[in-house]
Amino acid sequence: MKLKLILAGTLLAALVSCGKQETATPFVTVQDGHFVRGDKPYYYVGTNFWYGAILGSEGQGGDRQRLYRELDEMKRIGIDNLRILVGSDGQRGVTTKVEPTLQVEPGVYNDTILAGLDYLLMEMGKRDMVAVLYLNNSWEWSGGYGFYLEHAGVGKAPRPNEDGYPAFMQFVSQYASNEKAHQLFYDYVRFIIGRTNRYTGKRYVDDPAIMSWQIGNEPRAFSTEALPAFEKWLAEASALIRELDPNHLISIGSEGSWGCENDYDCYERICADQNVDYCNIHLWPYNWGWAKADSLIEHLDRSCANTKDYIDRHLAICAKLKKPLVMEEFGYPRDGFKFTLDAPTTGRDGYYKYVFSLVADNAEQGGYFAGCNFWGWGGFAQPKHEQWQVGDDYTNDPAQEAQGLNSVFAGDASTLAVIREQVERMSRVK
């Protein structure tokens, strides 16, 4: 009898085990502070591909043949994680802003871009790629904060290219405490997350091609006085997303302390939220003054040293919270601060290699540094003008930046070799 019970128990355990494998979630999850995809640890090299939904559309800017080429090329290299803008906001025809826009006015949507997002997710699913979809933006290039404030009755948002960034940042600092602007944003969140893909028939909340909903691109308070309201807004937004979608991860899109008025305690508090599954940082050595346009290679060592210090300080917070860290934006200009496709990328290659080594070293040691998304994928684009114009190819340099400044193109052989080397190394991390 005892033997029969043991055998029965063994059989039951095996059936339970098999059942667990069969019902393993298709979504990327976080377990014990690490990403898991299927039943395996997930460490990745990804990129930024903000214009993916536009390419997937059949309206202005749409190019599905190019989309196939870009996705196939990224997949061939081993890039399987794409950080993508859901859509831009506001009217067309505004210099330095992405177009075509998705949300023309609050609640008024451009269906061609919605179709483009559906199509993009379908094609990514076919290739076993996953998307991090960000829903808002603190910067002007896709509308975001300024769009919602304008429609909340605050007035017209200054344009940084016309009025300067100080005036713009002072204006958008009102967003953190503007409840009407928040409600307009929440209506948008409900609409997007509640969608069903017209091509696959899948509800967005059931689609494994989505890894994470992200509250915004580089959300900021823009003043120390606004930090409490900023933290409250992020908590509300993450709670709403969790209520709408229990399947997908939630992230903030933060630059780190740089996006928290250099307040590391604020960064820890927003990341500690129970609805935030993992932490983000961004790093821009040129933008942050660590490297100068005329001495990019000469300042590479300083940029790397400052980068390590910045990462280490945030990793310590992630270890305390037991949450993964993703460095989801980082870039370095082409040598000589030139934008042409034939300009060398010695400095960028060196910076990428250093950042990649920090990610892989930490992952191999069982740390919390789980992935990175370099900025960004320009792929097969052929820029025509330094300032983007309607009809030009989309690079990963938004309309307010010089085209070619930070994009990685399909012809950047040395940079792609560095990326492939990192992909192979990360694939071996267990």
LUMDOTI-190688 format. One record per residue (C-alpha): residue number from 1; residue in one letter; z, x, y. Coordinates in steps of 0.2 Angstrom, whole numbers, plus 5000, padded with zeros to 4 digits. Example, Ala and Ser with C-alpha at 12.3 -4.5 7.8 and 13.67 -1.06 7.14 Angstrom:
// LUMDOTI-190688
   seq   type     c3     c1     c2
     1      A   5039   5062   4978
     2      S   5036   5068   4995
// end
This chain:
// LUMDOTI-190688
   seq   type     c3     c1     c2
     1      M   5000   5000   5000
     2      K   5005   5014   5012
     3      L   4988   5023   5009
     4      K   4978   5006   5012
     5      L   4987   5004   5028
     6      I   4983   5022   5034
     7      L   4965   5020   5029
     8      A   4965   5003   5038
     9      G   4973   5011   5054
    10      T   4960   5025   5053
    11      L   4946   5013   5052
    12      L   4952   5003   5066
    13      A   4954   5018   5077
    14      A   4937   5023   5073
    15      L   4930   5006   5078
    16      V   4940   5006   5094
    17      S   4933   5024   5098
    18      C   4915   5018   5094
    19      G   4918   5003   5105
    20      K   4924   5014   5120
    21      Q   4908   5024   5118
    22      E   4897   5009   5118
    23      T   4905   5001   5133
    24      A   4907   5017   5143
    25      T   4903   5012   5161
    26      P   4886   5017   5168
    27      F   4893   5020   5185
    28      V   4899   5037   5192
    29      T   4919   5036   5192
    30      V   4933   5047   5196
    31      Q   4945   5052   5183
    32      D   4960   5064   5185
    33      G   4952   5070   5202
    34      H   4935   5073   5195
    35      F   4918   5064   5194
    36      V   4913   5057   5177
    37      R   4896   5050   5173
    38      G   4894   5042   5157
    39      D   4907   5051   5146
    40      K   4904   5068   5154
    41      P   4910   5078   5169
    42      Y   4898   5076   5184
    43      Y   4896   5091   5195
    44      Y   4880   5091   5206
    45      V   4868   5099   5218
    46      G   4861   5085   5229
    47      T   4853   5083   5246
    48      N   4851   5072   5261
    49      F   4836   5061   5261
    50      W   4840   5048   5274
    51      Y   4822   5042   5276
    52      G   4820   5036   5258
    53      A   4821   5018   5261
    54      I   4808   5019   5275
    55      L   4796   5029   5263
    56      G   4799   5015   5250
    57      S   4793   5001   5262
    58      E   4775   4995   5264
    59      G   4777   4993   5283
    60      Q   4777   5006   5297
    61      G   4782   5023   5290
    62      G   4780   5017   5272
    63      D   4772   5029   5259
    64      R   4776   5025   5241
    65      Q   4764   5039   5235
    66      R   4774   5052   5245
    67      L   4790   5044   5238
    68      Y   4785   5047   5220
    69      R   4780   5065   5224
    70      E   4797   5068   5233
    71      L   4808   5060   5219
    72      D   4798   5069   5205
    73      E   4799   5086   5214
    74      M   4818   5084   5217
    75      K   4821   5079   5199
    76      R   4810   5094   5193
    77      I   4821   5105   5202
    78      G   4837   5097   5196
    79      I   4842   5087   5212
    80      D   4849   5070   5206
    81      N   4860   5065   5220
    82      L   4853   5058   5236
    83      R   4862   5054   5252
    84      I   4853   5040   5261
    85      L   4853   5029   5276
    86      V   4853   5011   5272
    87      G   4844   5007   5288
    88      S   4844   5010   5307
    89      D   4849   4998   5320
    90      G   4841   4991   5336
    91      Q   4825   4990   5345
    92      R   4810   5001   5342
    93      G   4802   5013   5354
    94      V   4817   5022   5359
    95      T   4815   5041   5360
    96      T   4826   5051   5348
    97      K   4830   5036   5337
    98      V   4824   5033   5319
    99      E   4811   5019   5317
   100      P   4806   5007   5311
   101      T   4823   4999   5312
   102      L   4832   4988   5298
   103      Q   4844   4978   5309
   104      V   4834   4973   5325
   105      E   4849   4962   5331
   106      P   4865   4958   5322
   107      G   4860   4948   5307
   108      V   4841   4949   5310
   109      Y   4833   4960   5297
   110      N   4817   4969   5295
   111      D   4812   4963   5277
   112      T   4800   4978   5274
   113      I   4814   4990   5275
   114      L   4825   4979   5264
   115      A   4810   4980   5251
   116      G   4809   4998   5254
   117      L   4828   5001   5249
   118      D   4825   4990   5234
   119      Y   4810   5000   5229
   120      L   4819   5016   5232
   121      L   4833   5012   5221
   122      M   4822   5006   5207
   123      E   4812   5022   5207
   124      M   4828   5032   5207
   125      G   4835   5022   5193
   126      K   4819   5026   5183
   127      R   4823   5045   5186
   128      D   4841   5044   5182
   129      M   4846   5049   5200
   130      V   4860   5041   5210
   131      A   4862   5037   5229
   132      V   4876   5038   5241
   133      L   4872   5025   5254
   134      Y   4879   5026   5271
   135      L   4881   5010   5281
   136      N   4885   5015   5299
   137      N   4883   5030   5310
   138      S   4893   5037   5325
   139      W   4877   5045   5332
   140      E   4863   5038   5342
   141      W   4849   5043   5330
   142      S   4851   5027   5320
   143      G   4860   5015   5331
   144      G   4877   5013   5323
   145      Y   4892   5013   5335
   146      G   4881   5011   5351
   147      F   4871   4996   5343
   148      Y   4887   4987   5339
   149      L   4896   4990   5355
   150      E   4881   4984   5365
   151      H   4880   4968   5355
   152      A   4899   4966   5357
   153      G   4896   4965   5376
   154      V   4902   4982   5381
   155      G   4886   4987   5390
   156      K   4871   4998   5387
   157      A   4875   5014   5377
   158      P   4870   5030   5386
   159      R   4856   5040   5377
   160      P   4862   5058   5375
   161      N   4844   5065   5378
   162      E   4845   5056   5395
   163      D   4863   5055   5400
   164      G   4871   5069   5390
   165      Y   4882   5069   5375
   166      P   4899   5068   5385
   167      A   4893   5051   5393
   168      F   4888   5045   5376
   169      M   4904   5050   5367
   170      Q   4915   5043   5380
   171      F   4905   5026   5378
   172      V   4906   5026   5359
   173      S   4925   5031   5359
   174      Q   4927   5012   5362
   175      Y   4921   5007   5345
   176      A   4937   5012   5336
   177      S   4947   4998   5344
   178      N   4933   4985   5347
   179      E   4936   4971   5335
   180      K   4920   4961   5339
   181      A   4910   4977   5335
   182      H   4919   4979   5319
   183      Q   4916   4961   5314
   184      L   4897   4963   5317
   185      F   4897   4978   5306
   186      Y   4907   4969   5293
   187      D   4894   4955   5293
   188      Y   4881   4968   5289
   189      V   4891   4976   5275
   190      R   4893   4959   5267
   191      F   4874   4956   5268
   192      I   4869   4973   5261
   193      I   4882   4974   5247
   194      G   4878   4956   5242
   195      R   4860   4959   5240
   196      T   4850   4957   5224
   197      N   4835   4970   5221
   198      R   4819   4960   5221
   199      Y   4810   4972   5209
   200      T   4824   4974   5196
   201      G   4833   4958   5198
   202      K   4849   4968   5198
   203      R   4863   4964   5210
   204      Y   4867   4979   5221
   205      V   4885   4978   5214
   206      D   4879   4980   5196
   207      D   4866   4994   5199
   208      P   4871   5011   5192
   209      A   4858   5020   5203
   210      I   4871   5018   5217
   211      M   4885   5031   5216
   212      S   4894   5027   5232
   213      W   4895   5016   5247
   214      Q   4899   5026   5262
   215      I   4907   5019   5278
   216      G   4896   5029   5289
   217      N   4888   5045   5294
   218      E   4901   5056   5302
   219      P   4912   5042   5308
   220      R   4923   5049   5323
   221      A   4936   5042   5335
   222      F   4929   5052   5349
   223      S   4946   5054   5357
   224      T   4964   5058   5351
   225      E   4970   5042   5359
   226      A   4958   5032   5348
   227      L   4964   5040   5331
   228      P   4976   5026   5326
   229      A   4963   5013   5329
   230      F   4950   5024   5320
   231      E   4961   5025   5305
   232      K   4964   5006   5305
   233      W   4946   5003   5305
   234      L   4942   5014   5291
   235      A   4956   5006   5280
   236      E   4949   4989   5284
   237      A   4931   4994   5280
   238      S   4935   5002   5264
   239      A   4946   4987   5259
   240      L   4931   4975   5262
   241      I   4919   4986   5252
   242      R   4931   4986   5238
   243      E   4933   4967   5238
   244      L   4914   4965   5238
   245      D   4911   4978   5225
   246      P   4923   4984   5212
   247      N   4910   4994   5202
   248      H   4905   5008   5214
   249      L   4914   5023   5222
   250      I   4919   5022   5241
   251      S   4918   5037   5253
   252      I   4920   5039   5271
   253      G   4906   5051   5276
   254      S   4918   5062   5287
   255      E   4915   5079   5293
   256      G   4933   5084   5289
   257      S   4945   5088   5303
   258      W   4930   5091   5314
   259      G   4927   5073   5314
   260      C   4946   5069   5316
   261      E   4948   5077   5333
   262      N   4953   5093   5323
   263      D   4968   5084   5316
   264      Y   4971   5088   5298
   265      D   4985   5076   5296
   266      C   4973   5062   5301
   267      Y   4960   5068   5288
   268      E   4973   5068   5275
   269      R   4978   5050   5280
   270      I   4961   5043   5279
   271      C   4957   5051   5263
   272      A   4973   5045   5255
   273      D   4968   5027   5257
   274      Q   4969   5019   5240
   275      N   4951   5012   5242
   276      V   4944   5029   5246
   277      D   4939   5038   5229
   278      Y   4933   5055   5235
   279      C   4933   5066   5251
   280      N   4919   5073   5261
   281      I   4916   5087   5273
   282      H   4901   5093   5283
   283      L   4898   5110   5290
   284      W   4886   5116   5304
   285      P   4888   5134   5308
   286      Y   4875   5134   5322
   287      N   4881   5117   5329
   288      W   4899   5123   5329
   289      G   4895   5139   5338
   290      W   4898   5151   5324
   291      A   4880   5157   5324
   292      K   4869   5158   5339
   293      A   4850   5155   5340
   294      D   4846   5173   5344
   295      S   4857   5180   5331
   296      L   4857   5169   5315
   297      I   4856   5183   5303
   298      E   4869   5194   5312
   299      H   4881   5180   5313
   300      L   4879   5175   5294
   301      D   4895   5184   5289
   302      R   4905   5176   5302
   303      S   4898   5159   5297
   304      C   4902   5162   5279
   305      A   4920   5167   5283
   306      N   4923   5152   5294
   307      T   4915   5141   5281
   308      K   4927   5147   5267
   309      D   4942   5144   5278
   310      Y   4937   5127   5283
   311      I   4933   5122   5265
   312      D   4950   5130   5258
   313      R   4960   5120   5271
   314      H   4952   5103   5265
   315      L   4952   5108   5247
   316      A   4971   5110   5248
   317      I   4972   5092   5255
   318      C   4961   5086   5240
   319      A   4972   5095   5228
   320      K   4987   5086   5235
   321      L   4978   5069   5234
   322      K   4970   5073   5217
   323      K   4953   5068   5224
   324      P   4936   5077   5222
   325      L   4928   5085   5237
   326      V   4910   5084   5241
   327      M   4902   5095   5255
   328      E   4888   5082   5259
   329      E   4880   5090   5274
   330      F   4877   5108   5278
   331      G   4863   5117   5285
   332      Y   4857   5133   5293
   333      P   4842   5135   5305
   334      R   4826   5145   5300
   335      D   4826   5163   5305
   336      G   4822   5166   5324
   337      F   4827   5148   5327
   338      K   4808   5144   5323
   339      F   4802   5127   5317
   340      T   4786   5131   5309
   341      L   4784   5129   5290
   342      D   4779   5148   5288
   343      A   4795   5154   5297
   344      P   4806   5164   5285
   345      T   4823   5157   5279
   346      T   4833   5173   5276
   347      G   4848   5167   5285
   348      R   4848   5150   5277
   349      D   4845   5157   5259
   350      G   4860   5168   5262
   351      Y   4871   5154   5268
   352      Y   4866   5142   5255
   353      K   4869   5155   5241
   354      Y   4887   5158   5248
   355      V   4891   5139   5250
   356      F   4884   5136   5232
   357      S   4895   5150   5225
   358      L   4911   5143   5233
   359      V   4907   5126   5225
   360      A   4903   5133   5208
   361      D   4917   5145   5207
   362      N   4930   5131   5211
   363      A   4922   5119   5199
   364      E   4922   5132   5185
   365      Q   4941   5135   5188
   366      G   4944   5116   5186
   367      G   4946   5114   5205
   368      Y   4942   5098   5215
   369      F   4926   5105   5223
   370      A   4914   5094   5213
   371      G   4897   5094   5222
   372      C   4887   5097   5238
   373      N   4872   5089   5247
   374      F   4862   5101   5257
   375      W   4854   5095   5273
   376      G   4841   5091   5269
   377      W   4825   5087   5260
   378      G   4809   5088   5270
   379      G   4798   5090   5254
   380      F   4780   5088   5257
   381      A   4781   5083   5275
   382      Q   4769   5091   5287
   383      P   4777   5090   5305
   384      K   4764   5088   5319
   385      H   4776   5089   5334
   386      E   4793   5097   5337
   387      Q   4799   5080   5344
   388      W   4796   5067   5331
   389      Q   4783   5054   5336
   390      V   4778   5037   5328
   391      G   4766   5041   5314
   392      D   4772   5058   5311
   393      D   4778   5063   5293
   394      Y   4797   5060   5291
   395      T   4806   5077   5288
   396      N   4825   5077   5286
   397      D   4827   5082   5304
   398      P   4831   5065   5313
   399      A   4821   5060   5328
   400      Q   4833   5068   5341
   401      E   4831   5086   5333
   402      A   4817   5098   5332
   403      Q   4807   5094   5317
   404      G   4809   5108   5304
   405      L   4825   5114   5311
   406      N   4836   5111   5295
   407      S   4824   5103   5283
   408      V   4820   5112   5266
   409      F   4801   5110   5262
   410      A   4792   5110   5246
   411      G   4784   5127   5251
   412      D   4801   5135   5255
   413      A   4800   5145   5238
   414      S   4815   5157   5241
   415      T   4827   5142   5246
   416      L   4821   5132   5231
   417      A   4825   5147   5220
   418      V   4843   5148   5227
   419      I   4845   5129   5224
   420      R   4838   5130   5206
   421      E   4850   5144   5202
   422      Q   4864   5133   5208
   423      V   4858   5118   5198
   424      E   4858   5128   5182
   425      R   4875   5135   5185
   426      M   4883   5118   5190
   427      S   4875   5111   5174
   428      R   4886   5123   5163
   429      V   4902   5118   5171
   430      K   4913   5108   5159
// end
